[in-house]
Amino acid sequence: MIETGTAAEASRFQQEEAVVRQYALRWAVLAAWRDALAERQVPSAAAVDLGLKRVRIKIASGCFSACEIGCDLSPVEAALTSADGSGTSSTVDFWLDLLGHAMRAESERLFKVPAVKFRFADCGVPGCRCDSASG
């Protein structure tokens, strides 16, 4: 059965929105991880803060693809992993486990960590407004 253009577009949009929500969970974990490192006085690069801000804006706008958001999250994750791994008491395994839950969209598990729940509430996940404004 071939989907009509409208049904195919709706399905593609729903899939894209689901991935963006997963990336919003990933962003929340990374932002909470950055906060935890700051509390432990583990220095992280200024690029981490800029990267987190950039991704939050892209998520909140609803006008960037999941691919673009994912590409911006990867260097942030790498920088946090490196910074945490160089500290005296590494928590890398804990945070990588949470990132795995984020990519499986297991929000219930993630929201048991108050810092992640707080950061997710601040990420601004909307529905995309660009497509409806141009049509």
C-alpha positions as CSV (number, residue, x, y, z in Angstrom):
1,M,0.0,0.0,0.0
2,I,1.4,3.4,-1.0
3,E,0.9,6.2,1.4
4,T,-0.6,9.4,0.1
5,G,1.7,12.5,0.2
6,T,-0.1,13.9,3.2
7,A,-0.1,10.7,5.1
8,A,3.6,10.1,4.3
9,E,4.5,13.7,5.3
10,A,2.6,13.3,8.6
11,S,4.4,10.0,9.3
12,R,7.8,11.5,8.5
13,F,7.0,14.5,10.7
14,Q,6.0,12.2,13.6
15,Q,9.2,10.2,13.3
16,E,11.3,13.4,13.2
17,E,9.5,14.8,16.2
18,A,10.1,11.6,18.2
19,V,13.8,11.7,17.4
20,V,14.0,15.4,18.4
21,R,12.3,14.5,21.7
22,Q,15.0,11.8,22.2
23,Y,17.6,14.5,21.5
24,A,15.9,16.8,24.0
25,L,16.3,14.1,26.6
26,R,19.9,13.7,25.6
27,W,20.4,17.4,25.9
28,A,18.9,17.4,29.4
29,V,21.3,14.6,30.4
30,L,24.3,16.5,29.0
31,A,23.2,19.7,30.6
32,A,22.8,18.0,34.0
33,W,26.2,16.3,33.5
34,R,27.8,19.7,32.9
35,D,26.1,21.0,36.0
36,A,27.4,18.1,38.0
37,L,30.9,18.6,36.7
38,A,30.7,22.3,37.7
39,E,29.6,21.4,41.2
40,R,32.7,19.1,41.5
41,Q,34.8,21.9,40.1
42,V,35.9,19.9,37.1
43,P,36.6,22.3,34.3
44,S,34.8,21.8,31.0
45,A,35.5,23.8,27.9
46,A,33.6,27.0,27.2
47,A,32.6,25.3,24.0
48,V,30.4,22.9,26.1
49,D,28.3,25.8,27.4
50,L,28.0,27.3,23.9
51,G,27.1,24.0,22.4
52,L,24.4,23.4,25.0
53,K,22.9,26.8,24.4
54,R,23.0,26.3,20.6
55,V,21.2,23.0,20.8
56,R,18.6,24.3,23.3
57,I,17.8,27.1,20.8
58,K,17.5,24.6,18.0
59,I,15.2,22.3,20.0
60,A,13.1,25.2,21.2
61,S,12.7,26.7,17.8
62,G,11.3,23.5,16.3
63,C,12.8,24.4,13.0
64,F,15.9,22.3,12.9
65,S,16.2,18.7,11.8
66,A,17.1,15.9,14.2
67,C,20.2,15.4,12.2
68,E,21.4,18.9,12.8
69,I,20.6,18.7,16.5
70,G,22.4,15.3,16.8
71,C,25.5,16.7,15.1
72,D,25.6,19.5,17.6
73,L,25.2,17.2,20.6
74,S,28.1,14.9,19.7
75,P,31.0,17.3,20.4
76,V,29.3,18.3,23.7
77,E,29.1,14.7,24.7
78,A,32.7,14.1,23.8
79,A,33.9,17.2,25.7
80,L,32.0,16.2,28.8
81,T,33.3,12.6,28.6
82,S,36.9,13.9,28.3
83,A,36.5,16.4,31.1
84,D,34.9,13.9,33.5
85,G,37.4,11.2,32.6
86,S,40.3,13.4,33.5
87,G,38.9,14.2,37.0
88,T,39.8,12.3,40.2
89,S,36.4,10.7,40.6
90,S,34.9,9.9,37.2
91,T,31.2,9.5,36.8
92,V,31.4,8.8,33.1
93,D,29.7,5.4,33.3
94,F,26.7,6.8,35.2
95,W,26.2,9.6,32.6
96,L,26.7,7.3,29.6
97,D,24.1,4.9,31.0
98,L,21.7,7.9,31.3
99,L,22.5,8.9,27.7
100,G,21.6,5.3,26.6
101,H,18.2,5.7,28.4
102,A,17.7,9.0,26.6
103,M,18.2,7.5,23.2
104,R,15.7,4.8,24.0
105,A,13.3,7.5,25.1
106,E,13.1,6.0,28.6
107,S,12.1,9.3,30.2
108,E,10.6,7.6,33.3
109,R,14.0,6.3,34.3
110,L,15.7,9.6,33.5
111,F,13.2,11.8,35.4
112,K,14.2,9.9,38.6
113,V,17.4,12.0,38.4
114,P,16.1,15.5,39.5
115,A,18.8,17.4,37.6
116,V,17.8,15.7,34.3
117,K,14.1,16.3,35.0
118,F,14.7,20.0,35.7
119,R,16.9,20.4,32.6
120,F,14.3,18.7,30.4
121,A,11.6,21.0,31.6
122,D,13.9,23.9,30.4
123,C,14.7,22.5,27.0
124,G,11.6,23.9,25.2
125,V,10.5,21.0,23.0
126,P,7.7,22.3,20.8
127,G,6.0,21.1,17.7
128,C,7.5,22.7,14.5
129,R,6.0,26.0,13.6
130,C,7.9,26.6,10.4
131,D,6.0,24.2,8.1
132,S,2.6,25.4,9.1
133,A,3.6,29.1,8.8
134,S,4.8,28.6,5.2
135,G,1.8,26.6,4.1
